[in-house]
């Protein structure tokens, strides 16, 4: 008989605890990320899925203008500049490590030649980027804001680099594709570990 008396009371208490826990958690979630005097802003075309990894270079940027098409061009230009910066960092690391691991007669000349060819290939490949996200908004002032994320395959860049380096008369004799690829892959892994920036 005593058990029956306590059972409804126990259920009532458990229900009260669950209700108050739900109410408290809802209340605390409302202000998650907000600091006094600040509010969280969502950036379009941004976040982990838009960061570089070992397979793809990725960059995002914004552009703003009173003309929608100009806003898009600005976003594209800014994203390509960010992408080029990432690529140059990876290629510079690859070139430095590759050249230092090989026995070249004139290291400075070889590095200069590599850098010259790298710039050439990067500029060509920037024409082959893929837009993976694009959103256009209009501000209160009536201007257009374009958010854009672009991507370039690391394999496509590596292949273009290999084609160009293996055809160069001065580098052809000492160029070792497998060693270069191994060095490039290590640099791409470093990029991914750094958060893709």
TITI-28613 format. One record per atom (N, C-alpha, C, O, CB): residue in one letter; x, y, z. Coordinates in steps of 0.1 Angstrom, whole numbers, padded with zeros to 4 digits, always signed. Atoms other than C-alpha are relative to their C-alpha. Glycine has a CB too. Layout:
TITI-28613
AXYZ...
end
This chain:
TITI-28613
X+0008-0012+0000X+0000+0000+0000X+0009+0013+0000X+0006+0022-0007X-0009+0000+0012X-0008-0011-0001X+0028+0024+0009X+0007+0003-0014X+0009+0014-0018X+0011-0002+0010X-0006-0002+0013X+0044+0018-0025X-0009+0008-0010X-0004+0016-0017X+0003-0014-0006X+0009-0007+0009X+0013+0030-0043X-0001+0015+0003X-0003+0023-0006X-0014-0006+0001X+0001-0014-0004X+0013+0063-0023X+0012+0007-0006X+0011+0019-0010X-0001+0001+0015X-0012-0007+0004X+0049+0071-0032X+0002+0000-0015X+0009+0009-0020X+0012-0007+0006X-0002+0001+0015X+0047+0061-0069X-0005+0013-0007X+0003+0018-0014X-0007-0012-0005X+0004-0013+0007X+0026+0091-0080X+0008+0012+0004X+0011+0021-0004X-0015+0002+0003X-0008-0011-0005X+0046+0114-0058X+0014+0000-0007X+0019+0011-0011X+0002-0001+0015X-0013+0001+0006X+0078+0101-0073X-0001+0004-0015X+0008+0011-0020X+0005-0015+0000X+0003-0004+0014X+0064+0105-0109X-0001+0015-0001X+0004+0022-0010X-0012-0007-0006X+0002-0015+0000X+0053+0141-0100X+0013+0007+0002X+0016+0017-0005X-0010+0003+0011X-0013-0007-0002X+0088+0150-0087X+0009-0002-0012X+0015+0008-0016X+0007-0007+0013X-0008+0002+0012X+0105+0134-0117X-0004+0009-0011X+0004+0015-0019X+0000-0015-0004X+0005-0009+0010X+0082+0154-0140X+0004+0014+0002X+0007+0021-0007X-0015-0002-0001X-0004-0014-0003X+0090+0186-0122X+0015+0002-0003X+0018+0013-0008X-0003+0003+0015X-0014-0001+0003X+0127+0180-0125X+0003+0001-0015X+0010+0009-0019X+0008-0012+0006X-0002-0001+0014X+0125+0173-0162X-0005+0013-0006X+0001+0019-0014X-0008-0012-0007X+0005-0013+0005X+0103+0203-0168X+0009+0012+0003X+0012+0020-0005X-0014+0003+0006X-0009-0011-0003X+0126+0226-0149X+0013+0000-0007X+0019+0010-0011X+0003+0001+0016X-0013+0002+0008X+0157+0212-0167X-0002+0004-0014X+0006+0011-0020X+0004-0015+0000X+0003-0004+0013X+0140+0217-0200X-0001+0016-0001X+0004+0022-0010X-0013-0006-0005X+0002-0015+0000X+0130+0253-0191X+0013+0007+0002X+0016+0017-0005X-0010+0004+0012X-0013-0006-0003X+0165+0261-0178X+0009-0001-0013X+0015+0009-0017X+0007-0006+0012X-0008+0002+0012X+0182+0246-0209X-0005+0009-0011X+0004+0014-0019X+0001-0014-0004X+0005-0008+0011X+0159+0265-0233X+0004+0015+0003X+0008+0022-0006X-0015-0001-0001X-0004-0013-0004X+0166+0297-0214X+0015+0003-0003X+0018+0014-0008X-0004+0003+0014X-0015-0002+0002X+0204+0293-0215X+0004-0001-0014X+0014+0006-0018X+0008-0010+0008X-0004+0001+0014X+0205+0283-0252X-0003+0013-0007X+0004+0016-0017X-0008-0011-0006X+0003-0012+0007X+0189+0316-0262X+0011+0010-0002X+0013+0016-0012X-0012+0007+0008X-0011-0009+0001X+0220+0336-0254X+0014-0006-0003X+0024+0000-0001X+0001+0007+0013X-0012+0006+0003X+0246+0311-0265X+0008+0008-0011X+0003+0010-0021X-0002-0015-0005X-0009-0007+0010X+0275+0329-0282X-0002+0015+0001X+0007+0023-0004X-0003-0004-0014X+0002-0015-0001X+0261+0364-0274X+0008+0005+0012X+0007-0001+0023X-0015+0003+0001X-0007-0007-0011X+0282+0386-0253X-0007+0013+0002X-0013+0018-0007X+0016+0003-0003X+0007-0013-0002X+0269+0418-0237X+0004+0010-0010X+0016+0013-0012X+0003+0005+0015X-0003-0010+0010X+0267+0444-0264X+0004-0005-0014X+0008+0002-0023X+0011+0009+0005X-0004+0006+0013X+0275+0419-0292X-0011-0010-0004X-0019-0014+0004X+0014-0007+0002X+0009+0011+0005X+0255+0396-0315X+0008-0008-0010X+0017-0003-0016X-0013+0007-0006X-0006+0009+0010X+0265+0366-0335X-0004+0003-0014X-0016+0005-0016X-0003-0015+0004X+0004-0003+0014X+0267+0372-0372X+0004-0013-0008X+0015-0018-0007X+0009+0012-0005X-0002+0012+0008X+0263+0343-0396X+0007+0005-0014X+0002+0013-0021X-0013-0008-0003X-0007-0003+0013X+0288+0345-0426X-0004-0011-0010X-0002-0023-0007X+0015+0000+0002X+0003+0010+0010X+0275+0328-0457X+0013-0005-0007X+0023+0002-0007X-0009+0007-0011X-0011+0006+0008X+0298+0305-0477X+0013-0001+0009X+0024+0000+0004X+0003+0007-0012X-0011+0001-0009X+0320+0301-0446X-0002-0011+0010X-0013-0015+0012X+0002+0014+0008X+0001+0010-0010X+0328+0274-0421X+0009-0012-0004X+0016-0011-0015X-0014-0005+0001X-0009+0011+0003X+0346+0240-0420X+0000-0006-0014X+0010-0010-0019X-0002-0010+0010X+0002+0006+0014X+0332+0227-0453X+0006+0009-0011X+0007+0004-0022X-0014-0003-0003X-0006-0009+0010X+0347+0257-0471X+0015+0003+0003X+0020+0013-0002X-0008+0013+0000X-0015-0001-0002X+0383+0253-0458X+0008-0010-0008X+0003-0021-0011X+0003-0002+0015X-0009+0009+0008X+0412+0238-0477X+0002-0013+0008X+0003-0013+0021X+0013+0007-0003X-0005+0012-0006X+0421+0202-0470X+0010-0006-0009X+0015+0001-0018X-0012-0010+0001X-0011+0005+0008X+0447+0178-0485X-0004-0003-0014X+0005-0005-0022X+0004-0013+0007X+0004+0003+0014X+0426+0173-0517X-0004+0013-0007X-0003+0013-0020X-0011-0009+0001X+0005-0012+0007X+0414+0208-0524X+0004+0013+0007X+0005+0014+0019X-0015+0000-0001X-0002-0013-0005X+0424+0244-0520X-0014+0007+0000X-0021+0006-0010X+0011+0008-0009X+0013-0007-0001X+0394+0265-0509X+0002+0014+0006X+0011+0016+0015X-0011-0008+0008X-0001-0013-0005X+0389+0302-0502X-0014+0006-0001X-0022+0003-0010X+0011+0009-0007X+0013-0008+0000X+0359+0325-0494X+0003+0015+0002X+0013+0019+0008X-0010-0006+0010X-0001-0014-0001X+0354+0362-0496X-0013+0007-0003X-0023+0000-0007X+0011+0005-0010X+0012-0008+0003X+0329+0390-0500X+0003+0011-0009X+0015+0015-0010X-0007+0005+0014X-0001-0012+0008X+0323+0419-0523X-0013+0007+0001X-0024+0002+0001X+0003-0004-0015X+0012-0008-0001X+0300+0448-0520X+0000+0011-0010X+0010+0018-0012X-0001+0005+0015X+0001-0011+0010X+0287+0473-0545X-0015+0004-0001X-0024-0004+0002X+0006-0004-0013X+0013-0003+0003X+0256+0492-0555X-0005-0007-0013X-0017-0007-0016X-0001+0016-0003X+0003+0008+0012X+0257+0471-0587X+0003-0015+0003X+0014-0019+0008X+0009+0004-0012X-0002+0015-0004X+0251+0433-0582X+0011-0007-0007X+0018-0014+0000X-0014-0007-0003X-0010+0007+0007X+0274+0422-0609X+0014+0004+0005X+0023-0004+0005X-0001+0003-0015X-0013-0004-0005X+0303+0443-0596X+0002-0006+0014X+0014-0010+0017X+0000+0016+0001X-0002+0006-0013X+0297+0429-0561X+0005-0015-0002X+0013-0019+0005X-0014-0001+0008X-0004+0013+0003X+0300+0394-0576X+0015-0001-0005X+0023-0009-0001X-0009-0007-0011X-0013+0000+0005X+0332+0403-0595X+0010+0003+0012X+0021-0003+0012X+0002+0011-0011X-0009-0003-0011X+0347+0418-0563X+0002-0012+0009X+0013-0015+0013X-0006+0012+0009X-0001+0013-0008X+0339+0386-0543X+0009-0010-0007X+0017-0016+0000X-0014-0005+0003X-0008+0009+0007X+0354+0365-0570X+0015+0004+0000X+0023-0005+0002X-0005-0001-0015X-0013-0005+0000X+0385+0386-0572X+0007-0002+0013X+0018-0006+0014X+0001+0015-0004X-0005+0002-0014X+0390+0386-0534X+0002-0014+0003X+0012-0018+0010X-0010+0007+0010X-0001+0014-0003X+0384+0349-0532X+0012-0006-0008X+0020-0014-0002X-0012-0008-0004X-0012+0005+0008X+0410+0342-0560X+0013+0005+0006X+0023-0003+0006X-0001+0005-0015X-0012-0005-0007X+0435+0364-0542X+0004-0008+0012X+0015-0011+0015X-0001+0016+0003X-0002+0008-0012X+0430+0345-0510X+0005-0014-0004X+0014-0020+0003X-0013-0001+0008X-0004+0013+0005X+0433+0312-0529X+0014+0000-0005X+0022-0009-0002X-0010-0005-0011X-0014-0001+0005X+0465+0323-0547X+0010+0001+0011X+0020-0005+0011X+0001+0012-0009X-0009-0001-0012X+0480+0332-0513X+0003-0014+0006X+0014-0017+0010X-0006+0009+0010X-0001+0013-0005X+0473+0297-0500X+0009-0009-0009X+0018-0016-0004X-0013-0007+0002X-0008+0009+0009X+0487+0280-0531X+0014+0004+0000X+0023-0005+0000X-0006+0002-0014X-0014-0004+0000X+0518+0301-0531X+0008-0005+0012X+0019-0008+0011X+0001+0015-0001X-0006+0005-0012X+0525+0292-0495X+0004-0015-0001X+0015-0019+0003X-0009+0002+0012X-0002+0014+0002X+0521+0255-0503X+0011-0003-0010X+0020-0011-0008X-0013-0008-0004X-0010+0002+0011X+0542+0257-0535X+0014+0004+0005X+0024-0002+0002X-0004+0007-0013X-0013-0005-0005X+0569+0277-0518X+0006-0010+0010X+0018-0014+0009X-0001+0014+0008X-0005+0010-0009X+0572+0251-0490X+0004-0013-0008X+0014-0019-0004X-0011-0004+0010X-0003+0012+0008X+0572+0223-0516X+0013+0002-0007X+0022-0006-0007X-0011-0003-0011X-0012-0003+0007X+0599+0240-0537X+0012+0000+0009X+0022-0006+0006X-0001+0014-0007X-0011-0001-0009X+0621+0248-0507X+0005-0014+0005X+0016-0017+0004X-0003+0009+0012X-0003+0013-0005X+0619+0213-0493X+0005-0010-0011X+0014-0018-0009X-0012-0006+0007X-0004+0008+0011X+0622+0196-0527X+0015+0003-0004X+0023-0006-0006X-0009+0002-0012X-0014-0004+0005X+0653+0216-0538X+0010-0003+0011X+0021-0008+0007X+0000+0016-0003X-0010+0004-0011X+0670+0211-0504X+0002-0014+0001X+0013-0018+0006X-0005+0006+0013X-0001+0014-0001X+0664+0174-0506X+0008-0006-0012X+0012-0018-0011X-0013-0007+0001X-0007+0005+0012X+0681+0171-0540X+0013+0007-0001X+0016+0016+0006X-0009+0004-0013X-0013-0006+0001X+0716+0178-0551X+0001+0007-0013X+0004+0001-0024X+0011-0011+0001X-0001-0008+0012X+0715+0206-0576X+0013+0008+0000X+0017+0012+0011X-0012+0010-0001X-0013-0007+0001X+0746+0224-0588X-0002+0015+0005X+0006+0019+0013X+0005+0000-0014X+0002-0013-0004X+0732+0259-0585X-0014+0002+0006X-0023+0004-0001X+0002+0010-0013X+0013+0000-0007X+0705+0260-0559X-0008+0012-0002X-0020+0012-0004X+0003-0002+0015X+0007-0013+0002X+0697+0297-0563X-0007+0001-0013X-0019+0005-0014X+0009+0011+0002X+0006-0001+0013X+0691+0294-0600X-0011-0010-0001X-0022-0006-0008X+0011-0004-0010X+0011+0010+0001X+0670+0263-0596X-0012+0005+0007X-0023+0004+0002X+0005-0014+0006X+0012-0005-0008X+0648+0279-0569X-0007+0011-0008X-0019+0012-0009X+0005+0006+0013X+0006-0011+0008X+0643+0310-0591X-0008-0006-0012X-0019-0001-0015X+0012+0009-0006X+0007+0006+0012X+0634+0288-0621X-0013-0006+0005X-0024-0005-0002X+0009-0011-0007X+0012+0006-0005X+0609+0268-0600X-0010+0011+0003X-0022+0009+0000X+0004-0008+0013X+0010-0010-0004X+0593+0300-0586X-0006+0007-0012X-0018+0010-0012X+0007+0011+0008X+0005-0006+0012X+0590+0315-0621X-0011-0009-0006X-0021-0005-0010X+0011+0003-0010X+0009+0010+0006X+0573+0283-0634X-0013-0001+0009X-0024-0002+0003X+0007-0013-0002X+0012+0001-0009X+0551+0281-0603X-0010+0011-0002X-0022+0009-0003X+0005+0000+0014X+0008-0011+0002X+0538+0316-0608X-0008-0001-0013X-0020+0002-0013X+0008+0013+0000X+0006+0002+0013X+0530+0308-0644X-0012-0010+0001X-0023-0007-0004X+0010-0005-0010X+0010+0011-0002X+0511+0276-0635X-0012+0005+0009X-0023+0003+0005X+0006-0012+0006X+0010-0005-0009X+0492+0293-0606X-0009+0009-0007X-0021+0008-0006X+0006+0006+0012X+0009-0009+0007X+0480+0321-0628X-0009-0007-0010X-0020-0003-0012X+0009+0010-0007X+0008+0007+0009X+0468+0297-0654X-0011-0008+0007X-0023-0008+0003X+0008-0010-0009X+0009+0009-0007X+0451+0274-0629X-0011+0009+0007X-0022+0003+0009X+0007-0008+0010X+0011-0008-0007X+0432+0303-0612X-0011+0003-0009X-0022+0007-0005X+0006+0014+0004X+0012-0001+0010X+0411+0305-0644X-0009-0013+0001X-0020-0012-0005X+0006+0002-0014X+0008+0013-0001X+0399+0269-0636X-0006-0003+0013X-0008-0014+0017X+0009-0011-0004X+0006+0003-0014X+0385+0274-0601X-0015-0002-0002X-0021+0002-0012X+0002+0012+0009X+0015+0003+0000X+0350+0262-0593X-0006+0007+0012X-0001+0007+0023X-0002-0016+0001X+0007-0006-0010X+0325+0282-0574X-0008-0010+0008X-0016-0017+0001X-0009+0012-0005X+0008+0010-0007X+0311+0260-0546X-0011+0006+0009X-0019-0001+0015X+0010-0008+0009X+0010-0007-0008X+0290+0286-0528X-0001+0015-0004X+0009+0021-0006X+0002-0001+0015X+0002-0014+0003X+0275+0320-0537X-0014+0004+0005X-0024-0002+0001X+0001+0002-0016X+0012-0005-0005X+0249+0340-0519X+0001+0015-0002X+0011+0022+0001X-0002-0004+0015X+0001-0015+0001X+0238+0376-0526X-0011+0005+0009X-0022+0001+0009X-0002+0004-0015X+0010-0006-0009X+0221+0398-0501X+0000+0015-0003X+0009+0020-0010X+0004-0002+0015X+0001-0015+0002X+0209+0434-0501X+0000+0006+0013X-0007+0002+0022X-0012+0004-0009X-0001-0007-0013X+0219+0457-0473X-0012+0010+0002X-0019+0013-0007X+0013+0007+0002X+0010-0010-0003X+0196+0483-0456X+0003+0012-0009X-0007+0020-0012X+0000+0004+0015X-0004-0011+0008X+0215+0509-0476X-0003-0002-0015X-0002+0007-0023X+0014+0004+0002X+0004+0003+0014X+0204+0492-0509X+0012-0006-0008X+0010-0008-0020X-0005+0012-0006X-0011+0006+0007X+0239+0479-0518X-0001-0015+0000X-0008-0021+0008X+0014+0004+0006X+0000+0014+0001X+0245+0443-0528X+0013-0006+0006X+0023+0000+0004X-0002-0005-0015X-0012+0006-0006X+0268+0420-0509X+0000-0014-0005X-0010-0022-0004X-0001+0000+0016X-0002+0014+0005X+0281+0388-0525X+0010-0008+0009X+0021-0003+0011X+0004+0000-0015X-0009+0009-0008X+0295+0360-0504X+0003-0012-0010X-0006-0017-0016X-0007-0006+0013X-0004+0010+0009X+0315+0335-0524X+0011-0009+0006X+0020-0005+0013X+0005+0006-0013X-0011+0010-0004X+0336+0303-0518X+0004-0007-0013X-0005-0011-0021X-0005-0010+0011X-0005+0006+0012X+0358+0288-0545X+0009-0012+0003X+0014-0013+0015X+0007+0010-0010X-0007+0012-0002X+0377+0256-0549X+0009-0003-0012X+0005-0001-0023X-0009-0012+0004X-0009+0005+0011X+0407+0242-0569X+0005-0013+0005X+0010-0015+0016X+0011+0010-0003X-0005+0013-0003X+0417+0206-0570X+0015+0000+0002X+0022+0005-0007X-0005-0010-0010X-0014+0001-0002X+0451+0199-0555X+0007-0009-0011X+0018-0006-0016X+0004-0005+0014X-0006+0009+0010X+0456+0171-0580X+0001+0007-0014X+0011+0005-0021X-0010-0012-0002X+0000-0008+0013X+0448+0194-0610X+0012+0009+0000X+0019+0011-0010X-0013+0008-0002X-0011-0009-0001X+0474+0219-0597X+0013-0008-0001X+0022-0004-0008X-0001+0008+0013X-0012+0008+0000X+0500+0192-0591X+0003-0005-0014X+0014-0005-0018X-0002-0012+0010X-0001+0005+0014X+0494+0177-0626X+0005+0012-0009X+0014+0009-0017X-0013-0005-0005X-0005-0011+0008X+0498+0212-0642X+0014+0004+0003X+0022+0007-0006X-0009+0012+0002X-0014-0003-0004X+0530+0218-0622X+0009-0011-0006X+0020-0007-0011X+0001+0000+0016X-0008+0011+0005X+0544+0184-0632X+0002+0002-0015X+0013+0001-0020X-0006-0014+0003X-0001-0001+0015X+0536+0190-0669X+0010+0012-0004X+0018+0011-0013X-0014+0003-0006X-0008-0011+0003X+0553+0224-0668X+0015-0002+0004X+0024+0001-0004X-0005+0013+0007X-0014+0002-0005X+0584+0214-0647X+0007-0011-0009X+0019-0009-0012X-0001-0005+0014X-0006+0011+0008X+0590+0182-0668X+0004+0005-0014X+0012-0002-0020X-0009-0012+0000X-0003-0005+0013X+0591+0202-0700X+0011+0011+0000X+0016+0015-0011X-0013+0006-0006X-0010-0011-0001X+0615+0229-0687X+0014-0006-0003X+0018-0016+0003X+0000+0006+0014X-0013+0006+0004X+0649+0223-0704X+0011+0001+0011X+0018-0009+0012X+0005+0009-0012X-0010-0001-0010X+0670+0235-0675X-0003-0009+0012X+0007-0014+0019X+0001+0014+0005X+0004+0008-0012X+0651+0215-0648X-0002-0015-0004X-0001-0024+0005X-0012+0005+0006X+0004+0013+0005X+0643+0184-0669X+0010-0011+0005X+0005-0022+0008X-0001+0000-0015X-0011+0010-0003X+0676+0165-0662X-0001-0004+0015X+0000-0016+0017X+0014+0006-0003X+0000+0004-0014X+0673+0166-0624X-0014-0001+0006X-0015-0004+0018X+0008+0011+0007X+0014+0001-0005X+0635+0167-0620X-0005-0014+0003X-0004-0022-0006X-0010+0008-0009X+0005+0013-0004X+0621+0138-0600X-0015+0001+0004X-0017+0006+0015X+0009-0006+0011X+0014-0002-0002X+0583+0137-0602X-0005-0006+0013X-0012+0000+0021X-0008-0006-0011X+0004+0007-0012X+0578+0111-0574X+0004+0008+0013X-0004+0009+0022X+0005-0014+0000X-0005-0008-0011X+0599+0131-0550X-0007+0013+0002X-0011+0017+0013X+0016+0002-0001X+0007-0012-0001X+0582+0163-0559X-0014-0002+0005X-0019+0006+0013X+0000+0007-0014X+0013+0004-0004X+0548+0147-0555X-0001-0003+0015X-0010+0002+0022X-0006-0012-0008X+0000+0004-0014X+0557+0133-0521X+0002+0013+0009X-0005+0015+0019X+0012-0009+0003X-0002-0013-0007X+0569+0168-0510X-0012+0008+0000X-0016+0014+0010X+0012+0008-0006X+0012-0008+0001X+0538+0185-0523X-0011-0006+0009X-0018+0002+0015X-0005-0001-0015X+0010+0006-0009X+0515+0160-0505X+0002+0003+0015X-0008+0005+0022X+0000-0016-0002X-0003-0004-0014X+0533+0167-0472X-0005+0014+0003X-0010+0017+0014X+0015-0002+0003X+0004-0014-0002X+0527+0204-0477X-0015+0001+0001X-0021+0010+0008X+0006+0009-0011X+0014-0001+0000X+0490+0198-0484X-0005-0006+0014X-0015+0000+0019X-0006-0009-0012X+0004+0005-0013X+0487+0177-0452X+0002+0011+0011X-0006+0012+0020X+0008-0012+0004X-0003-0011-0009X+0503+0206-0433X-0011+0011-0001X-0016+0016+0010X+0014+0007-0002X+0011-0010+0002X+0477+0230-0448X-0013-0005+0007X-0020+0003+0013X-0002+0002-0015X+0012+0006-0006X+0449+0207-0437X+0000+0001+0015X-0009+0004+0022X-0003-0014-0005X-0002+0000-0014X+0463+0204-0402X-0001+0014+0006X-0005+0016+0018X+0013-0006+0004X+0001-0014-0005X+0465+0242-0399X-0014+0006+0000X-0016+0018+0003X+0010+0009-0008X+0014-0005+0001X+0427+0245-0404X-0004+0004-0014X-0014+0010-0015X-0002+0011+0010X+0003-0003+0013X+0429+0250-0441X+0001+0015-0004X-0006+0020-0013X-0014-0004-0003X-0002-0015+0003X+0440+0287-0441X+0014+0002-0005X+0017+0014-0009X-0003+0009+0012
end
